[in-house]
Amino acid sequence: MLAFTPAAIRSWSMLGSRGTFGMTLLSLAHTHESIVALSGDLCKSSGLDRFNTTWPERFFNAGIAEQNMVGVAAGLAASGFVPFVTSFPNFLTLRAAEQVRLNLGYMQENVKLVGLASGLATGMFGATHHGIEELAMLRSVSNITIFSPADCTATVKMTQAAFEHAGPVYLRLTGGMRAPIVYKEDFELVPGKAITLREGKDVAIIATGSMVHVALTAAGHLADHGVDAAVIDMHTLKPLDEQTLAHHLDKKLLVTAEEHSTTGGLGSAVAEYLVGETSRPKLLMVGIPQGYPHAGDYAWMLEQSGLTAEHLTHRILGAL
């Protein structure tokens, strides 16, 4: 089992979420022989090189055939294995939508989908590789739990949680190497229970994935303007923690922040919850606008899409 030491947490940050996922799965596989890994011709990008070298008989390269790969994983799950299936999000979910719906949603096979470099992290590969819509599809399919870790420390926790969860899971990995650290030490993670990282009386920023660190930075900027902002890490998008949301209905403004389209993701999930509340604050949804941004390096794309602390601060002040 991996130890949550300061050195390990810094190392995971340097590796990024994909490398951290690979190390965690390698560690879990030492004590759980049921774990197998599948990749759509992305072994190295999945952080699974050492897994493949250590257990070549437990690693399956399905090639660029994601529909077939999900079906194979379902067969392995039906045979008692716990398959972790890796590829870029839109290939893994949108291309294989029918197989995901049938084998994971309907049949509820114990398959763990791992979306690599979700959001805009594939940068220069362009719109074909940017994973900005898959949550909209997955949220509409029954029986799939969706995890979205805020940093690499949380990636370790959520990879473990995905294995322990009895049923289909989508693990959404965002960001690149040298990822910002949100959790600097071991912490308790309960699937389906959001974590309040900062209390505040004026605004509640509900963030997921890479945007959690951005939200914390923005909260500091807002404090300079006299705005007291709470920050919530909504690490589980499905099922959504409505109890924590209910705690913040007295705020002047709720803000959702995600590296995903503003249609169908975290913002939509929170809006769906608010519809049923008789008393509710204004909602500001921050994410990737509809359309397909031009390719560029990751930092530039986040800037162009308004997913920086400065942009988030500006939009919150404007909404207030």
Buried (B, 14 or more C-beta within 10 A) or exposed (E): EBEBEEEBBEBBBEBBBBBBBBBBBBBBBEEEEBBBBBBBBBBEBBBBBEBBEEBEEBBBBBEEBBBBBBBBBBBBBEEEBBBBBBBBBBBBBBBBBEBBBBBBBEBBBBBBBBBBBBBBBBBEEEEEBBBBBBBBBBBEBEBBBBBBBBBBBBBBBBBBBBBEBEBBBBBBBBBBBEBBBBBEEBEEBEBBEBBBBBEBEBBBBBBBBBBBBBBBBBBEBBBEEEBBBBBBBBBBBBEBBBEBBEBBBEBEBBBBBBBBBBBBBBBBBBBEBBEEEEEBBEBBBBBBEEEEBEBBEBEBBBBBBBBBBEBBBBBBBEBB
